[in-house]
């Protein structure tokens, strides 16, 4: 089984270095790393082409989602996944995902847990995966982040791609439309990745009011009316998944751009609250 990891890069070479290394050191799985760049400049292009085995394509685009669509067209693996520049896979992630797909070949999507960290690699919150439902996503947000989602390639044949007009909410729109086609999902109790909270994360730069309005326009009326109940149901599922309490958590990630080895971190009392209060 081969993985295709997709990354859209935008002038974030210090973070991209860490993301690429977190893919390159995965053991027990074959992976190609497809970098789609919107012409960030010579330094990024030179480093990726000459210092890594990642496959880079440089082509001006309208934003992250158009870049990811182009990367999807380059997929050659059996499973594809999206890893943003400010994210890293944790050790053993691809091997575990491979095991899940091979043991359950009917599976279309594998979903795992993930960690939120700050720029100093401190743990801000742990997030346990809960069942993905279009109605919950469209009336709230995409609560299982794409860094912990792994898609079987056959889903590409359904022709669903990101809407490039979005700047931040395109993940939720994409997942809601994909799930409506019928997706067989496996949820795994393992931390797959870290998501770094930065001051310039894509979702902080977007117009939340306009993007929320667009999502609400495609949401069934019954779901809008039931939104408070759906939110309570999701919180109950989060409770049942252990999403509100945890013992100490250890994780190993690349701590800075020039790090060639992972550093180990431990948080004795992990929190569960998202810094953006999602």
PATORVO-521754 format. One record per residue (C-alpha): residue number from 1; residue in three letters; x, y, z. Coordinates in steps of 0.2 Angstrom, whole numbers. Layout:
N
<node n="NUM" res="ALA" xx="X" yy="Y" zz="Z"/>
...
This chain:
278
<node n="1" res="UNK" xx="0" yy="0" zz="0"/>
<node n="2" res="UNK" xx="6" yy="17" zz="-5"/>
<node n="3" res="UNK" xx="2" yy="34" zz="3"/>
<node n="4" res="UNK" xx="1" yy="51" zz="-6"/>
<node n="5" res="UNK" xx="3" yy="65" zz="6"/>
<node n="6" res="UNK" xx="-3" yy="82" zz="-1"/>
<node n="7" res="UNK" xx="3" yy="99" zz="5"/>
<node n="8" res="UNK" xx="-1" yy="116" zz="-1"/>
<node n="9" res="UNK" xx="14" yy="128" zz="3"/>
<node n="10" res="UNK" xx="13" yy="147" zz="5"/>
<node n="11" res="UNK" xx="29" yy="156" zz="10"/>
<node n="12" res="UNK" xx="30" yy="144" zz="25"/>
<node n="13" res="UNK" xx="47" yy="136" zz="23"/>
<node n="14" res="UNK" xx="52" yy="135" zz="41"/>
<node n="15" res="UNK" xx="36" yy="125" zz="45"/>
<node n="16" res="UNK" xx="36" yy="116" zz="28"/>
<node n="17" res="UNK" xx="53" yy="108" zz="33"/>
<node n="18" res="UNK" xx="45" yy="101" zz="49"/>
<node n="19" res="UNK" xx="30" yy="94" zz="40"/>
<node n="20" res="UNK" xx="41" yy="86" zz="26"/>
<node n="21" res="UNK" xx="53" yy="78" zz="39"/>
<node n="22" res="UNK" xx="38" yy="71" zz="48"/>
<node n="23" res="UNK" xx="32" yy="61" zz="33"/>
<node n="24" res="UNK" xx="50" yy="56" zz="27"/>
<node n="25" res="UNK" xx="54" yy="47" zz="44"/>
<node n="26" res="UNK" xx="38" yy="37" zz="44"/>
<node n="27" res="UNK" xx="42" yy="18" zz="45"/>
<node n="28" res="UNK" xx="32" yy="3" zz="39"/>
<node n="29" res="UNK" xx="24" yy="12" zz="25"/>
<node n="30" res="UNK" xx="28" yy="19" zz="7"/>
<node n="31" res="UNK" xx="24" yy="37" zz="4"/>
<node n="32" res="UNK" xx="26" yy="50" zz="-9"/>
<node n="33" res="UNK" xx="24" yy="68" zz="-3"/>
<node n="34" res="UNK" xx="16" yy="80" zz="-16"/>
<node n="35" res="UNK" xx="20" yy="98" zz="-13"/>
<node n="36" res="UNK" xx="9" yy="111" zz="-22"/>
<node n="37" res="UNK" xx="16" yy="128" zz="-21"/>
<node n="38" res="UNK" xx="9" yy="145" zz="-28"/>
<node n="39" res="UNK" xx="26" yy="152" zz="-32"/>
<node n="40" res="UNK" xx="33" yy="156" zz="-15"/>
<node n="41" res="UNK" xx="50" yy="160" zz="-21"/>
<node n="42" res="UNK" xx="68" yy="152" zz="-25"/>
<node n="43" res="UNK" xx="72" yy="148" zz="-7"/>
<node n="44" res="UNK" xx="58" yy="136" zz="-4"/>
<node n="45" res="UNK" xx="59" yy="129" zz="-22"/>
<node n="46" res="UNK" xx="77" yy="125" zz="-21"/>
<node n="47" res="UNK" xx="76" yy="117" zz="-3"/>
<node n="48" res="UNK" xx="62" yy="106" zz="-8"/>
<node n="49" res="UNK" xx="69" yy="100" zz="-24"/>
<node n="50" res="UNK" xx="87" yy="98" zz="-18"/>
<node n="51" res="UNK" xx="86" yy="93" zz="0"/>
<node n="52" res="UNK" xx="70" yy="82" zz="0"/>
<node n="53" res="UNK" xx="62" yy="67" zz="-9"/>
<node n="54" res="UNK" xx="46" yy="77" zz="-10"/>
<node n="55" res="UNK" xx="38" yy="80" zz="-27"/>
<node n="56" res="UNK" xx="36" yy="99" zz="-30"/>
<node n="57" res="UNK" xx="25" yy="107" zz="-42"/>
<node n="58" res="UNK" xx="25" yy="126" zz="-43"/>
<node n="59" res="UNK" xx="10" yy="135" zz="-52"/>
<node n="60" res="UNK" xx="1" yy="151" zz="-47"/>
<node n="61" res="UNK" xx="-16" yy="148" zz="-40"/>
<node n="62" res="UNK" xx="-31" yy="156" zz="-32"/>
<node n="63" res="UNK" xx="-27" yy="149" zz="-14"/>
<node n="64" res="UNK" xx="-24" yy="134" zz="-4"/>
<node n="65" res="UNK" xx="-40" yy="124" zz="-10"/>
<node n="66" res="UNK" xx="-36" yy="126" zz="-28"/>
<node n="67" res="UNK" xx="-18" yy="120" zz="-25"/>
<node n="68" res="UNK" xx="-25" yy="105" zz="-16"/>
<node n="69" res="UNK" xx="-36" yy="101" zz="-30"/>
<node n="70" res="UNK" xx="-21" yy="101" zz="-42"/>
<node n="71" res="UNK" xx="-12" yy="90" zz="-29"/>
<node n="72" res="UNK" xx="-26" yy="77" zz="-30"/>
<node n="73" res="UNK" xx="-24" yy="76" zz="-48"/>
<node n="74" res="UNK" xx="-6" yy="70" zz="-45"/>
<node n="75" res="UNK" xx="-10" yy="56" zz="-33"/>
<node n="76" res="UNK" xx="-3" yy="39" zz="-37"/>
<node n="77" res="UNK" xx="-5" yy="31" zz="-20"/>
<node n="78" res="UNK" xx="-19" yy="19" zz="-14"/>
<node n="79" res="UNK" xx="-22" yy="31" zz="1"/>
<node n="80" res="UNK" xx="-21" yy="50" zz="1"/>
<node n="81" res="UNK" xx="-20" yy="63" zz="15"/>
<node n="82" res="UNK" xx="-18" yy="82" zz="17"/>
<node n="83" res="UNK" xx="-4" yy="88" zz="29"/>
<node n="84" res="UNK" xx="-3" yy="107" zz="30"/>
<node n="85" res="UNK" xx="13" yy="116" zz="32"/>
<node n="86" res="UNK" xx="10" yy="119" zz="50"/>
<node n="87" res="UNK" xx="6" yy="101" zz="54"/>
<node n="88" res="UNK" xx="16" yy="85" zz="58"/>
<node n="89" res="UNK" xx="13" yy="67" zz="58"/>
<node n="90" res="UNK" xx="17" yy="58" zz="74"/>
<node n="91" res="UNK" xx="29" yy="42" zz="74"/>
<node n="92" res="UNK" xx="20" yy="27" zz="68"/>
<node n="93" res="UNK" xx="5" yy="35" zz="60"/>
<node n="94" res="UNK" xx="6" yy="29" zz="42"/>
<node n="95" res="UNK" xx="10" yy="11" zz="48"/>
<node n="96" res="UNK" xx="-6" yy="11" zz="59"/>
<node n="97" res="UNK" xx="-16" yy="18" zz="45"/>
<node n="98" res="UNK" xx="-10" yy="5" zz="33"/>
<node n="99" res="UNK" xx="-14" yy="-9" zz="45"/>
<node n="100" res="UNK" xx="-32" yy="-2" zz="46"/>
<node n="101" res="UNK" xx="-35" yy="-1" zz="28"/>
<node n="102" res="UNK" xx="-27" yy="-18" zz="25"/>
<node n="103" res="UNK" xx="-37" yy="-27" zz="39"/>
<node n="104" res="UNK" xx="-53" yy="-18" zz="33"/>
<node n="105" res="UNK" xx="-52" yy="-16" zz="14"/>
<node n="106" res="UNK" xx="-70" yy="-10" zz="13"/>
<node n="107" res="UNK" xx="-65" yy="6" zz="22"/>
<node n="108" res="UNK" xx="-65" yy="23" zz="13"/>
<node n="109" res="UNK" xx="-59" yy="34" zz="27"/>
<node n="110" res="UNK" xx="-48" yy="32" zz="42"/>
<node n="111" res="UNK" xx="-50" yy="45" zz="56"/>
<node n="112" res="UNK" xx="-38" yy="47" zz="71"/>
<node n="113" res="UNK" xx="-35" yy="58" zz="86"/>
<node n="114" res="UNK" xx="-24" yy="74" zz="85"/>
<node n="115" res="UNK" xx="-15" yy="86" zz="96"/>
<node n="116" res="UNK" xx="-15" yy="105" zz="96"/>
<node n="117" res="UNK" xx="2" yy="113" zz="100"/>
<node n="118" res="UNK" xx="9" yy="131" zz="100"/>
<node n="119" res="UNK" xx="24" yy="137" zz="91"/>
<node n="120" res="UNK" xx="35" yy="131" zz="105"/>
<node n="121" res="UNK" xx="28" yy="114" zz="104"/>
<node n="122" res="UNK" xx="19" yy="115" zz="120"/>
<node n="123" res="UNK" xx="2" yy="105" zz="120"/>
<node n="124" res="UNK" xx="-13" yy="116" zz="120"/>
<node n="125" res="UNK" xx="-26" yy="103" zz="119"/>
<node n="126" res="UNK" xx="-30" yy="85" zz="114"/>
<node n="127" res="UNK" xx="-44" yy="81" zz="102"/>
<node n="128" res="UNK" xx="-52" yy="64" zz="101"/>
<node n="129" res="UNK" xx="-61" yy="59" zz="84"/>
<node n="130" res="UNK" xx="-80" yy="58" zz="85"/>
<node n="131" res="UNK" xx="-92" yy="52" zz="71"/>
<node n="132" res="UNK" xx="-92" yy="64" zz="56"/>
<node n="133" res="UNK" xx="-109" yy="69" zz="50"/>
<node n="134" res="UNK" xx="-113" yy="82" zz="37"/>
<node n="135" res="UNK" xx="-127" yy="91" zz="47"/>
<node n="136" res="UNK" xx="-115" yy="93" zz="62"/>
<node n="137" res="UNK" xx="-101" yy="100" zz="51"/>
<node n="138" res="UNK" xx="-112" yy="112" zz="42"/>
<node n="139" res="UNK" xx="-120" yy="119" zz="58"/>
<node n="140" res="UNK" xx="-104" yy="120" zz="68"/>
<node n="141" res="UNK" xx="-87" yy="116" zz="61"/>
<node n="142" res="UNK" xx="-76" yy="102" zz="55"/>
<node n="143" res="UNK" xx="-71" yy="95" zz="72"/>
<node n="144" res="UNK" xx="-60" yy="81" zz="65"/>
<node n="145" res="UNK" xx="-46" yy="90" zz="57"/>
<node n="146" res="UNK" xx="-39" yy="85" zz="40"/>
<node n="147" res="UNK" xx="-22" yy="81" zz="47"/>
<node n="148" res="UNK" xx="-29" yy="65" zz="55"/>
<node n="149" res="UNK" xx="-40" yy="60" zz="40"/>
<node n="150" res="UNK" xx="-34" yy="47" zz="27"/>
<node n="151" res="UNK" xx="-44" yy="44" zz="11"/>
<node n="152" res="UNK" xx="-44" yy="29" zz="0"/>
<node n="153" res="UNK" xx="-40" yy="34" zz="-18"/>
<node n="154" res="UNK" xx="-57" yy="27" zz="-24"/>
<node n="155" res="UNK" xx="-65" yy="42" zz="-16"/>
<node n="156" res="UNK" xx="-57" yy="53" zz="-30"/>
<node n="157" res="UNK" xx="-67" yy="44" zz="-43"/>
<node n="158" res="UNK" xx="-83" yy="53" zz="-36"/>
<node n="159" res="UNK" xx="-76" yy="69" zz="-43"/>
<node n="160" res="UNK" xx="-78" yy="79" zz="-27"/>
<node n="161" res="UNK" xx="-65" yy="92" zz="-25"/>
<node n="162" res="UNK" xx="-62" yy="108" zz="-14"/>
<node n="163" res="UNK" xx="-72" yy="124" zz="-18"/>
<node n="164" res="UNK" xx="-58" yy="136" zz="-22"/>
<node n="165" res="UNK" xx="-68" yy="151" zz="-18"/>
<node n="166" res="UNK" xx="-67" yy="147" zz="1"/>
<node n="167" res="UNK" xx="-52" yy="153" zz="11"/>
<node n="168" res="UNK" xx="-54" yy="143" zz="27"/>
<node n="169" res="UNK" xx="-71" yy="134" zz="28"/>
<node n="170" res="UNK" xx="-67" yy="124" zz="12"/>
<node n="171" res="UNK" xx="-62" yy="109" zz="23"/>
<node n="172" res="UNK" xx="-80" yy="108" zz="30"/>
<node n="173" res="UNK" xx="-88" yy="110" zz="14"/>
<node n="174" res="UNK" xx="-78" yy="97" zz="6"/>
<node n="175" res="UNK" xx="-81" yy="84" zz="19"/>
<node n="176" res="UNK" xx="-99" yy="87" zz="20"/>
<node n="177" res="UNK" xx="-102" yy="84" zz="2"/>
<node n="178" res="UNK" xx="-91" yy="69" zz="2"/>
<node n="179" res="UNK" xx="-99" yy="61" zz="17"/>
<node n="180" res="UNK" xx="-116" yy="63" zz="8"/>
<node n="181" res="UNK" xx="-111" yy="51" zz="-5"/>
<node n="182" res="UNK" xx="-109" yy="37" zz="8"/>
<node n="183" res="UNK" xx="-92" yy="34" zz="16"/>
<node n="184" res="UNK" xx="-87" yy="19" zz="26"/>
<node n="185" res="UNK" xx="-77" yy="26" zz="41"/>
<node n="186" res="UNK" xx="-65" yy="18" zz="54"/>
<node n="187" res="UNK" xx="-61" yy="28" zz="69"/>
<node n="188" res="UNK" xx="-44" yy="24" zz="78"/>
<node n="189" res="UNK" xx="-39" yy="29" zz="95"/>
<node n="190" res="UNK" xx="-22" yy="35" zz="92"/>
<node n="191" res="UNK" xx="-14" yy="52" zz="90"/>
<node n="192" res="UNK" xx="-10" yy="54" zz="72"/>
<node n="193" res="UNK" xx="-4" yy="72" zz="70"/>
<node n="194" res="UNK" xx="0" yy="89" zz="78"/>
<node n="195" res="UNK" xx="-8" yy="105" zz="72"/>
<node n="196" res="UNK" xx="1" yy="121" zz="76"/>
<node n="197" res="UNK" xx="-9" yy="136" zz="82"/>
<node n="198" res="UNK" xx="-1" yy="151" zz="73"/>
<node n="199" res="UNK" xx="-6" yy="169" zz="73"/>
<node n="200" res="UNK" xx="-8" yy="168" zz="54"/>
<node n="201" res="UNK" xx="-17" yy="151" zz="52"/>
<node n="202" res="UNK" xx="-27" yy="151" zz="36"/>
<node n="203" res="UNK" xx="-44" yy="151" zz="46"/>
<node n="204" res="UNK" xx="-39" yy="167" zz="55"/>
<node n="205" res="UNK" xx="-36" yy="177" zz="39"/>
<node n="206" res="UNK" xx="-53" yy="172" zz="31"/>
<node n="207" res="UNK" xx="-69" yy="182" zz="32"/>
<node n="208" res="UNK" xx="-79" yy="170" zz="44"/>
<node n="209" res="UNK" xx="-95" yy="179" zz="42"/>
<node n="210" res="UNK" xx="-96" yy="177" zz="23"/>
<node n="211" res="UNK" xx="-90" yy="159" zz="23"/>
<node n="212" res="UNK" xx="-102" yy="155" zz="37"/>
<node n="213" res="UNK" xx="-116" yy="162" zz="26"/>
<node n="214" res="UNK" xx="-111" yy="151" zz="12"/>
<node n="215" res="UNK" xx="-111" yy="136" zz="22"/>
<node n="216" res="UNK" xx="-128" yy="139" zz="29"/>
<node n="217" res="UNK" xx="-135" yy="142" zz="12"/>
<node n="218" res="UNK" xx="-131" yy="123" zz="8"/>
<node n="219" res="UNK" xx="-137" yy="117" zz="25"/>
<node n="220" res="UNK" xx="-154" yy="108" zz="26"/>
<node n="221" res="UNK" xx="-167" yy="118" zz="35"/>
<node n="222" res="UNK" xx="-170" yy="104" zz="47"/>
<node n="223" res="UNK" xx="-152" yy="104" zz="52"/>
<node n="224" res="UNK" xx="-152" yy="123" zz="55"/>
<node n="225" res="UNK" xx="-167" yy="121" zz="66"/>
<node n="226" res="UNK" xx="-159" yy="106" zz="75"/>
<node n="227" res="UNK" xx="-142" yy="114" zz="77"/>
<node n="228" res="UNK" xx="-143" yy="116" zz="96"/>
<node n="229" res="UNK" xx="-148" yy="98" zz="98"/>
<node n="230" res="UNK" xx="-134" yy="92" zz="86"/>
<node n="231" res="UNK" xx="-121" yy="102" zz="96"/>
<node n="232" res="UNK" xx="-126" yy="93" zz="112"/>
<node n="233" res="UNK" xx="-126" yy="76" zz="103"/>
<node n="234" res="UNK" xx="-108" yy="80" zz="97"/>
<node n="235" res="UNK" xx="-103" yy="85" zz="115"/>
<node n="236" res="UNK" xx="-110" yy="68" zz="121"/>
<node n="237" res="UNK" xx="-101" yy="58" zz="108"/>
<node n="238" res="UNK" xx="-85" yy="68" zz="113"/>
<node n="239" res="UNK" xx="-88" yy="63" zz="131"/>
<node n="240" res="UNK" xx="-90" yy="45" zz="127"/>
<node n="241" res="UNK" xx="-74" yy="46" zz="117"/>
<node n="242" res="UNK" xx="-64" yy="52" zz="132"/>
<node n="243" res="UNK" xx="-63" yy="69" zz="124"/>
<node n="244" res="UNK" xx="-64" yy="79" zz="140"/>
<node n="245" res="UNK" xx="-51" yy="70" zz="151"/>
<node n="246" res="UNK" xx="-34" yy="62" zz="148"/>
<node n="247" res="UNK" xx="-19" yy="56" zz="158"/>
<node n="248" res="UNK" xx="-2" yy="62" zz="153"/>
<node n="249" res="UNK" xx="2" yy="63" zz="135"/>
<node n="250" res="UNK" xx="19" yy="61" zz="127"/>
<node n="251" res="UNK" xx="23" yy="66" zz="109"/>
<node n="252" res="UNK" xx="38" yy="68" zz="98"/>
<node n="253" res="UNK" xx="39" yy="81" zz="84"/>
<node n="254" res="UNK" xx="52" yy="92" zz="75"/>
<node n="255" res="UNK" xx="54" yy="107" zz="87"/>
<node n="256" res="UNK" xx="62" yy="119" zz="74"/>
<node n="257" res="UNK" xx="65" yy="122" zz="56"/>
<node n="258" res="UNK" xx="83" yy="115" zz="56"/>
<node n="259" res="UNK" xx="80" yy="100" zz="68"/>
<node n="260" res="UNK" xx="85" yy="84" zz="60"/>
<node n="261" res="UNK" xx="78" yy="73" zz="74"/>
<node n="262" res="UNK" xx="62" yy="74" zz="84"/>
<node n="263" res="UNK" xx="61" yy="80" zz="101"/>
<node n="264" res="UNK" xx="51" yy="72" zz="115"/>
<node n="265" res="UNK" xx="38" yy="82" zz="125"/>
<node n="266" res="UNK" xx="26" yy="77" zz="139"/>
<node n="267" res="UNK" xx="11" yy="86" zz="146"/>
<node n="268" res="UNK" xx="6" yy="80" zz="163"/>
<node n="269" res="UNK" xx="-12" yy="88" zz="163"/>
<node n="270" res="UNK" xx="-18" yy="90" zz="145"/>
<node n="271" res="UNK" xx="-32" yy="102" zz="142"/>
<node n="272" res="UNK" xx="-46" yy="99" zz="130"/>
<node n="273" res="UNK" xx="-52" yy="117" zz="126"/>
<node n="274" res="UNK" xx="-48" yy="123" zz="108"/>
<node n="275" res="UNK" xx="-39" yy="140" zz="109"/>
<node n="276" res="UNK" xx="-51" yy="147" zz="97"/>
<node n="277" res="UNK" xx="-66" yy="141" zz="107"/>
<node n="278" res="UNK" xx="-73" yy="130" zz="93"/>
